[in-house]
Amino acid sequence: MRRLSWLTALLASAALGSGAAAQSVATPAMQPSPTLPEGAGGDPQTSVAQPETSSKPSANVTTSIQGLLGPAADPGGIRSFLAKRGIEYSLTYVGEVLGNLSGGIKRGAIYEGRLDLQVDADLETLAGWKGAAFHTNFYQIHGTGLSRYYVGNLDVVSGIEALPSSRLYELWIEQKLFDDQLGLKVGQIAADTEFLVSQTATLFVNSTYGWPDITGVNLPSGGPAYPLATPAVRAKYTPNKNFSLQVGLFDGDPAGPARPGLDPDPQRRNRYGTNFRLGDPPLLIAEAAYAYNLDSRHRGRPVIDEPGTVTLGGWYHFGRFNSPRFDDSGRPLADPSTTGIARRFRGNDGIYGIIDQTLFREPDKNDEGASAFVRVSGSPGDRNLVDFYVDAGIAYKGLLPGRSDDTVGLSMSYSRISQSIRGLDLDTILATGVARPVRAFEAQLELTYQALIAPGITVQPDFQYVFHPGGNGVNPRSPTGERLRNAAILGIRSTIRY
């Protein structure tokens, strides 16, 4: 009951704040910021190479096939009827064929797809609730995951990979206050829609360029990120167009603990996205972002005058975490005399920094050119699988003549396996006398090209190469305990949005 109270109280206070919002009046000291193009994650767009479509939940996608459909663009006039009442909806289908050409667990190819239904409502237009908005989206996920069954890597090959299901993702209401400078959001929320977001990185197919694997493997059930959202409260303060500060308090385990008798896979423990858990130790995330050179005009000096965003953030989980290496008496868990009960740590945390930078814009063009990103993150090595993570990439929109909406990109990621895990592997070798791989790191390269075929339709060939899948893990199909070999992955993705 003590752990239940944290979110119950916050939900109540947010609801009271929302109810009073309709009567709020902006103070003279607070001036509304000029409207700027919105980038992935909800901050001003500073990446010129942000793609036309993306599978990342943080992406701000506006392109649609509606204009191509002629008389069939709005069957029965439903879309226009709803739009007049402040309700908008979209349907996005992402389908892809991916193949593991060599290495990993085994060679093979898969097809997977995801249908995303999103509904947004302006509650002022719909019901007279000033400054309030509603959002929800649902996924229908099908197919087979390449990472799960063929590669065995930490950086999941595709951002849409998940177990087949039809599930609720987000369901929330947001209240804007003080001329939209303060936003309070309450409901079922995913952290990967607003936190740890790089606008340039949304181009890439691999899931780690959305919610990075250092959070995905270290947090319970992977944290509040695709495909699992969780009850939460988020406050975001934007005093001007350049600066934003946001804080989110989430239930700390979207699927609940993997207790005996329950399925060990969190996606099966929260099969439909409707667990709505409130009693787990919470997860707190805070992030500050500063966007610069927003009003710059093309002056012929690449990088110096171009827009960019610097982000600093961190998270703290209030739960308890096991040592991967030592028991409660200080002996190695691999030692035959161990108690078998892992040492327990109070809490877990991480810090991160992001730079998203436009490098160059084509002459007289504000939407063509190159941008780059770097993200760095760290967590304690005594209780986590990954203790250091970095990714980086560069993308160019409009590189080829006559293809101004196409985007090409090259990226890399590196995940260092913690000293505790490396020590566990060495302890196991000493205790058993059996040689086995010692995990050290996983790295990944991706080369991709997204082509806009028509408004709302993209095709994206993609190549990835994975070094040390699973951090140099053991191949589960090998009877002699051989390590997973480096994997080469080739695929093609298509996206259509209405």
Secondary structure, DSSP 4 states (H G I P E B T S, - for coil): -HHHHHHHHHHHHHHHHHHHHTT----TT--PPPP--B-GGGSBP--TT--S--SSTT------SGGGSGGGSSGGGHHHHHHHTTEEEEEEEEEEEEEEEEEES--EEEEEEEEEEEEEEEHHHHH--TTEEEEEEEEEEEE--HIIIII--SS-S-TT---SEEEEEEEEEEEEETTTTEEEEEEEE-GGGTSS--TGGGG-SSGGGTS-HHHHHHSGGG-SBTTB-EEEEEEEE-SSSSEEEEEEEE-S-SS----TTS-S-HHHHTTTS-----SSPPEEEEEEEEEE-TT----S-TTTTS-EEEEEEEEEEEEEEEEEEEETTS-BTTSTT--S-EEEEEEEEEEEEEEEEEEEE-TT-SS-EEEEEEEEEE--TTS-SEEEEEEEEEEEES-STT-TT-EEEEEEEEEEEPHHHHHHHHHHHHHH--------EEEEEEEEEEEEEETTEEEEEEEEEEESGGGTPBPTT-TT-PBPEEEEEEEEEEEEE-
